[in-house]
Amino acid sequence: MTQHQIRTVQCLSPAGLHNMAYQEWGDPDNPRVLVCVHGVTRVSGDFDNMARALCDVYRVVCPDVVGRGRSSRLLDPRHYHLAQYVSDMVTLLARLDAGTVHWFGTSMGGLIGMGLAAMKDSPVSKLVLNDVGPALNPAAIARIADYIGKDLRFASFEEAHRYIRDISLPFGPHSDEEWRKLAADVLKQDTDGQWILHYDPGLAVPIKALTPEQVRQSEAMSWMAYDAIACPTLLVRGAESDLLTPEVAKAMTERGPKARLVEIPGVGHAPTFQRADQIAVARDFLLA
């Protein structure tokens, strides 16, 4: 079984220092680096199967974005936003001494990748956006925001596992073993023996503070960033996604980097890339 290392890098927010944990797979001296970044309530473990499949070619690096998993929580939850996440990734790339990278981002991880790829002299030379774009369906954002801020506690792993499975049904069909892995990655026991979610409930603070005007401004800025991306881009959409609409996906194929679009049937938000057929979609694009 392929082994990996768990490391940390110290990053800076306006409120002080924090640590970001990351998993590193493959040869640490390999100049070909693939960075895989998870969605808003997920963790680096989402990419275990993909990392195993690609670490023969890449040095695969999978961070826990601050506030999630093994990473620190921010001292001020108002800083849980894209600008902070992009800044942390720049620090990570400096630690890796990576001149150029390929980027795979699911949902929030894709938005971070967009922000980084849009910059002048960006290190991102290939970009995969997994079910995300510059414009997001407000109803889907509200659905996700509804459960992010809840400080939930469960008496048993099985109870917590059922909850994770229920809110994650848009991921599409998975085996019982796959569902258990998806749940186990984002659950931990507290000192009282109860099962809790791995992330800081404070993640919801900046989301809930957004005004309609700020949402409109953010979307306009996101389209400007997308239009500035020059590297080859693959857009993966769950065919039943409620976050990335077909209209937005089509527009993304016609402007900016003119992304190549692949739809995954029978899946909503977002394809998990746990299985070989989905991993092959990413591998074929990245290694083409």
Secondary structure as the mmCIF struct_conf table of DSSP 4:
data_model
#
loop_
_struct_conf.conf_type_id
_struct_conf.id
_struct_conf.beg_label_comp_id
_struct_conf.beg_label_asym_id
_struct_conf.beg_label_seq_id
_struct_conf.end_label_comp_id
_struct_conf.end_label_asym_id
_struct_conf.end_label_seq_id
STRN STRN1 HIS A 4 SER A 13
TURN_TY1_P TURN_TY1_P1 PRO A 14 ALA A 15
STRN STRN2 GLY A 16 TRP A 25
BEND BEND1 GLY A 26 GLY A 26
TURN_TY1_P TURN_TY1_P2 PRO A 28 ASP A 29
BEND BEND2 PRO A 31 PRO A 31
STRN STRN3 VAL A 33 VAL A 37
TURN_TY1_P TURN_TY1_P3 VAL A 40 THR A 41
HELX_RH_3T_P HELX_RH_3T_P1 SER A 44 PHE A 47
HELX_RH_AL_P HELX_RH_AL_P1 ASP A 48 LEU A 54
TURN_TY1_P TURN_TY1_P4 CYS A 55 VAL A 57
BEND BEND3 TYR A 58 TYR A 58
STRN STRN4 ARG A 59 PRO A 63
TURN_TY1_P TURN_TY1_P5 VAL A 66 GLY A 67
BEND BEND4 ARG A 68 ARG A 68
TURN_TY1_P TURN_TY1_P6 GLY A 69 ARG A 70
BEND BEND5 SER A 71 SER A 71
HELX_LH_PP_P HELX_LH_PP_P1 SER A 72 LEU A 74
BEND BEND6 LEU A 75 ASP A 76
HELX_RH_3T_P HELX_RH_3T_P2 PRO A 77 HIS A 79
BEND BEND7 HIS A 81 HIS A 81
HELX_RH_AL_P HELX_RH_AL_P2 LEU A 82 LEU A 96
TURN_TY1_P TURN_TY1_P7 ASP A 97 ASP A 97
BEND BEND8 GLY A 99 THR A 100
STRN STRN5 VAL A 101 THR A 106
TURN_TY1_P TURN_TY1_P8 SER A 107 SER A 107
HELX_RH_AL_P HELX_RH_AL_P3 MET A 108 ALA A 117
TURN_TY1_P TURN_TY1_P9 ALA A 118 ALA A 118
BEND BEND9 MET A 119 MET A 119
TURN_TY1_P TURN_TY1_P10 LYS A 120 ASP A 121
BEND BEND10 PRO A 123 PRO A 123
STRN STRN6 VAL A 124 ASN A 130
BEND BEND11 ASP A 131 ASP A 131
BEND BEND12 PRO A 134 ALA A 135
HELX_RH_AL_P HELX_RH_AL_P4 PRO A 138 ILE A 148
TURN_TY1_P TURN_TY1_P11 GLY A 149 GLY A 149
STRN STRN7 ARG A 153 PHE A 154
BEND BEND13 ALA A 155 SER A 156
HELX_RH_AL_P HELX_RH_AL_P5 PHE A 157 ILE A 167
TURN_TY1_P TURN_TY1_P12 SER A 168 SER A 168
HELX_RH_3T_P HELX_RH_3T_P3 LEU A 169 PHE A 171
HELX_RH_AL_P HELX_RH_AL_P6 ASP A 176 ALA A 184
TURN_TY1_P TURN_TY1_P13 ASP A 185 VAL A 186
STRN STRN8 LEU A 187 GLN A 189
TURN_TY1_P TURN_TY1_P14 THR A 191 ASP A 192
BEND BEND14 GLY A 193 GLY A 193
STRN STRN9 TRP A 195 LEU A 197
BEND BEND15 HIS A 198 TYR A 199
HELX_RH_3T_P HELX_RH_3T_P4 PRO A 201 LEU A 203
HELX_RH_AL_P HELX_RH_AL_P7 ALA A 204 LYS A 208
TURN_TY1_P TURN_TY1_P15 ALA A 209 ALA A 209
HELX_RH_AL_P HELX_RH_AL_P8 PRO A 212 ALA A 228
BEND BEND16 CYS A 231 CYS A 231
STRN STRN10 THR A 233 GLY A 238
TURN_TY1_P TURN_TY1_P16 ALA A 239 GLU A 240
BEND BEND17 ASP A 242 LEU A 244
HELX_RH_AL_P HELX_RH_AL_P9 PRO A 246 MET A 252
TURN_TY1_P TURN_TY1_P17 THR A 253 GLU A 254
BEND BEND18 ARG A 255 ARG A 255
TURN_TY1_P TURN_TY1_P18 GLY A 256 PRO A 257
STRN STRN11 ARG A 260 ILE A 264
TURN_TY1_P TURN_TY1_P19 PRO A 265 GLY A 266
BEND BEND19 HIS A 269 HIS A 269
BEND BEND20 ARG A 275 ARG A 275
HELX_RH_AL_P HELX_RH_AL_P10 ALA A 276 LEU A 286
TURN_TY1_P TURN_TY1_P20 LEU A 287 LEU A 287
#
